Amino acid sequence: MRLPAQQNFTRCFHPAKAAPAAVVGQWMPSPPPAFLKKYRSMARFLRTSSLLPSLLASALLAGSFVAADAATHTKPKAAAARKAKSAAPAEQAMTTDANGRSIPVLANKAWVLMDYNTGEVLASSNPDEPLPPASLTKMMTSYLVEQALKSGKVKPDDKVTMSENAWCRGGKGGDSCMFVPLNAQASLMDMLRGVVIASGNDASKALAEHVGGSEAGFVAMMNAEAAKLGMTKTHFENSDGLPGANHKASARDLAVLAAAIIRNSPEFYPIYAEREFTYNNIKQGNRNALLYTDPTVDGLKTGHTQEAGYCLTASSTRNGMRLISVILNANSMQARADQTRVLFNWGYANFEQATPAQAGATLTTPKVLYGVAPDVAAGLAKPWTLVVPKGQAAAVKTEVTLNPGLEAPIAKGAVIGKVVASANGKVLGEAPVVALADVERAAFFLRLKQRVVGWFSK
């Protein structure tokens, strides 16, 4: 059975489609008389025919076959899409580093995975190559502001002016902005959040001018602090990370800077984990995607320019062990996040912390000449942790070596030797051994007595 005037039939059900005025709105165009006769004849046959039940059953059975066939032979594109969606992720490519470790292969220009407590680089690729850091530059900007707050040079409620030099002209040219109006003022803490969370170039420049007197003066402070921290492959030309001919930083240096922020700005570090910031009724989300997907990640900073690619410095803590990762010049936001996850998962799967000795615990009690006490307790002044291959923490052993001929007076905290940690014959690290108590020098006659006893004991 053929439906007449199929084009008009479709338009009747879809009046929005272009159709002649005479057709739009009609239920169906009038069928020709020949069609009416054939239709009425067929309807009369079906009503009176004893074959109606069989015909209906046949129609239902045919429909079930069609449905089954449709379920089995899906359209190629849909099947491929489902297959791609359910396919297992590709196995991570690995290579062997200079230490014989199997480490991940990542599609970027440089990366570093560092243990926070020891500063040891667990794995890396091109860690010391100076590269454009984009907005990872702002870690130094925020760090200097935080240190100025700690020293009292500036105060949290200081009003910071948005100068014409710092002002972000509506985000044109791809600038990331806090969107403080020209010549308006915002509190220093709002500006700091505008740098850390919103990655505002305007906030970075305004704070640089507020703390350094000018952006150029602040950049000089940035480079001085980089030298102080040992960032030997880094040179800053601005406070916001926009491209500059000699504006470069290495992945290792950026990891060192991240560690300094965590260690020296503990009261401000929680800002780096905040997911959003609202200023002037404009809400902006933190671009660090791991803050939304990995509860062990609590910072630090993202960056992107066409020259620098997609960059990310992040930190994660699991089972008391903090790692810092740096990704430079990945090819997308997703790639930098995925590569960071790979590094953290690899690091925690292959390393663990070891504590060879506790701070303040007595490791040995050496003899002291000419003191009011014949000996002194010796141990560690500070907590000592090492990062070791997974499963080797229990195998760590220590050996203490003391300076020869210890004589009073000895002040508490004075270094009198060292302790070396090793596992399976490999030295893992060392730490200074200090006197845990004062030992005053004995009076003349007591010293003379000790000397005489010493002669006869030889």
C-alpha positions, 0 to 999 in steps of 0.5 A: 500500500502506497501513501499518496503525496508523501511530501505533503503528508510529512509537512502536515505533521511538521507545519514549521517546515516550508510548505505551500500555504494550502497544505500547512495545517491540513491533516492529510491531503484528499486522496484520489477516488481510486485510492478510496475505493481500494482502501475501503475494499481492503478494510471490508475484507479484513473485518470479515475475513477469518484469516484476521487472527493469523494475519495479526500473528504473522505481523507480530512475529515479523515485528519481533524478528525485525526488533531482534535484528535491529538489536543484533546489528547495530549501526556501525557508528553507534557500535564503534562509539560504545566500544570506544567508550567501554574500552579499557585505557591504553597501558601506560608506556614506560622507560628505564631511567639512569638509576635503572627504574622503570618510569612513565613516558609522558607526552610533554617537554619536561616533568618532575616528581619530587618527594616533599620531605627530602627534596629528592627527585624520584623521577624526571624528564628534562628536569633542568631545561629552562622553559616558558612557565606561563602562569606557574610564574604566579607561584613566586608572585603569591609566595612573595606576597605571603612572605610579606604578610608574614613579615608584617610588610603588608597587611591582609586588609590593605587596599590594593589599587588596580592601576592602568598598567595592571588593569585587565581590559576585559580579558581580550587577547586570552588574558586571565583576569580577576576583573577589578575595574580600573582605579578600583581597590580590592583587599590584599587577600582578595587580590591574593585569591585572584592570583592563586584561584582565578590566575588573574594577570591583573591581580598579579601586576597590582600586587607586584606594584603594591609590594615592590613599588613597581612591577620591575622592582617586584621582578627583581625581588622574584629573581633574588628569591629564586636565587635564594631558593636555589632555582638556578635555571629560572629567570623572571621578567614579569609577575604574571607569566606572559611570554618574555624572551628570557622568561624561563623556569625549569621543572625542578626549580618549580618543584622547589618553589612549590615546596617552599610555599608549602613549607614556609606559607602554611597559613596561606597554603589552604588557598591553593585548594579552594575550588572557586573565587567570586569577586564583583559578582563574577565566579571563577573556578580553580583550573586545577582539575585534580582538586575536583577528582582527587581528594589527596591533591591540595594545590598548587597552580596551572598555566597556559600560553601558546608558547608554554603549552599546558602546565601544572604544578600539583601536590598530593599527600597519601599515608603521610607522604607528600609528593610534588609534580610538575608538568610543562608543555602538555598538549591539553588541559586534560593531558596535564591532569592525566599525566599528573595522576600517572605520576602520583599513582606511580610514585605512591606505588613504588616508594614509601617513607622510612624513619630511621631514627626519631628526633630527640631519641638517644642513639648513643652515649659517647664519653666526654673529656674534662666535663662535669659529666663523663658522657653525653646523650647524642641523637637527632635534633630534627625529624628525619625521614627518607623515601625508599623503594616500596617494601624496604622501610623495615630493612633500613639500618643506621650506623653512628659515627662520632667526632673523635676526642670529644671535650667539654664544654659541649653545648646542647645541639652542637654537632658531634657526629653523623648517622648513616642510613642504609638498606641492602648495602645501599646508603640511603642518606645521612643526618647530623648527630647532636648533643642532646644536653649541655656538658659544662667544663669541669673545674681544674682539679677534676680535670687533673684527676681525669687526666691522671686516670686517663694516663693509667688506663692506657 
